[in-house]
Amino acid sequence: MKSHLPFATSLAIGLLALLVGHSFCTTASAQQTGFPFILPKEKPNRPLSAAMQRNYDNYLAPRPENNELYTQFKYTRLKGFDYHNGDGTVSRRDPSKVIVANGKYYVWYTKRDTPTPPQGADKSTDTIPSSDWDLSDIWYATSKDGFTWEEQGVAVPRPPKPQVGWRSVTTTDILVWKGKYYLYYQGFMEASGKRGDDCPVAVSYADSPDGPWTPHNQVVIPNGAEGEWDQYSIHDPYPLVYKGKIYLYYKSDFDGDPRLIRMQGLATADNPLGPFTKSPLNPVINSGHETTMFPFQEGIAALVIRDGNEHSTVQYAKDGVNFNIASISLMMPNAAGPYIPDAFTDTKDGRGISWGISHFTNATTWAQNHAILARFDCDLSQDVDDPQMKRTGLYLRPEVHFQQGLGGAQRKRVDEANRAVIGQ
């Protein structure tokens, strides 16, 4: 049949058909092409699996070597601390953030110096500790290099009964705010280990990091109401300055199934002495043990260790509240107190961390239970480029793995299963 369309119209239709056909072929060809051999630095515009979407959406870079929030951790024994030959009567643990003042580094920590190692809650007395942090005071030390430390003495002693902390003052951290220094800490009013440990957050303040420290003599962050997740304990108070306010993160133990679960909360204030307002989104991190945060870029990063579904991760929240996993790491520091130069500057571009002080618990045996302080180094900093810290292959000798052997009850279970299968 002869076409009655004008020549120009027929030409346009023909060109359109060619373009559509070419587009279809190109799209089909792209869909059939495998993922590129060279890993794209940016998220490619193509269908991706959930895993590959996470690789670009959840992390700061698709390769861990380029992820500023991925690192390995290296550890060094500290010089200058005496532990009574490891007999369990002296313990140092839960270091604060490290700060610089008067031309040297400062760190505060929980120190126990008792006649015996911990004996458990039932055997505890006014002189015998129930736990490693029972009957403790807050001490401090200074250093010129971060490796060799000189202990300076008590910063915050236990106050007289019945004031907050009369049984033990522990797990301190430092805030510098408008030229003054503030130490937040847990104040125990009973021997730790009894269900319902009473240890709300207290604070002391000073004009100098060397003190003298004046106790506020009031609870600044109380435990939650009955039935709330933090009704029994607020542990590890950890202040930063962010968005013009004091952001104080903390950990709580809850659930009791009978095992406790640990998560992290947040309380904010305009004044170091309060009042503090707890976030309505608490808990803001669903995992972790001791609390460690630091400003990073526009938000807050967190070391999430040991407990919970998301343990052994570094997490990041652009708003300081809604945290997501930014990397997974091994051998993360316990109770890390990093050196954070911009912890209190209300920075809009947090530079990250490269070292700090942490602790190792049960440094010898349970009969001589005590903790020791150690230095950790890492590359979670925008200002450090250490390829060794970014390696993903962490070699642990066979002995390390064999030390994680089956217990007696586990071996019995396996033997019973073998007999059921083999018939002997």
Stockholm file with secondary structure:
# STOCKHOLM 1.0

chainA/1-424         MKSHLPFATSLAIGLLALLVGHSFCTTASAQQTGFPFILPKEKPNRPLSAAMQRNYDNYLAPRPENNELYTQFKYTRLKGFDYHNGDGTVSRRDPSKVIVANGKYYVWYTKRDTPTPPQGADKSTDTIPSSDWDLSDIWYATSKDGFTWEEQGVAVPRPPKPQVGWRSVTTTDILVWKGKYYLYYQGFMEASGKRGDDCPVAVSYADSPDGPWTPHNQVVIPNGAEGEWDQYSIHDPYPLVYKGKIYLYYKSDFDGDPRLIRMQGLATADNPLGPFTKSPLNPVINSGHETTMFPFQEGIAALVIRDGNEHSTVQYAKDGVNFNIASISLMMPNAAGPYIPDAFTDTKDGRGISWGISHFTNATTWAQNHAILARFDCDLSQDVDDPQMKRTGLYLRPEVHFQQGLGGAQRKRVDEANRAVIGQ
#=GR chainA/1-424 SS CCCCSCHHHHHHHHHHHHHHHHHHHHHHHHHHSCCCSSCCSSCCSSCCCHHHHHHHHTSSSSSGGGCTTCCCCEEEECBSCCCGGGCSSEEEECCCCBEEETTEEEEEEEEEECSSSCCCGGGCCSSSCSSTTTTEEEEEEEESSSSBEEEEEEEECCCSTTSTTSSEEEEEEEEEETTEEEEEEEEESSCTTSTTCCBCEEEEEESSTTCCCEECCSCSBCCCCTTSTTSSBCEEEEEEEETTEEEEEEEEEECCSSSCEEEEEEEEESSTTCCCEECTTCCSBSCCSSCEEEEEETEEEEEECSSSTTCSEEEEETTSSSCEEEEECSSCCEEEEEBCTTTTTTCSSEEEEEEEEEEESSSSCGGGCCCEEEEEEEEEETTCCCGGGGCCCCCCCHHHHHTTCCCHHHHHHHHHHHHHHHCC
#=GC SS_cons         CCCCSCHHHHHHHHHHHHHHHHHHHHHHHHHHSCCCSSCCSSCCSSCCCHHHHHHHHTSSSSSGGGCTTCCCCEEEECBSCCCGGGCSSEEEECCCCBEEETTEEEEEEEEEECSSSCCCGGGCCSSSCSSTTTTEEEEEEEESSSSBEEEEEEEECCCSTTSTTSSEEEEEEEEEETTEEEEEEEEESSCTTSTTCCBCEEEEEESSTTCCCEECCSCSBCCCCTTSTTSSBCEEEEEEEETTEEEEEEEEEECCSSSCEEEEEEEEESSTTCCCEECTTCCSBSCCSSCEEEEEETEEEEEECSSSTTCSEEEEETTSSSCEEEEECSSCCEEEEEBCTTTTTTCSSEEEEEEEEEEESSSSCGGGCCCEEEEEEEEEETTCCCGGGGCCCCCCCHHHHHTTCCCHHHHHHHHHHHHHHHCC
//
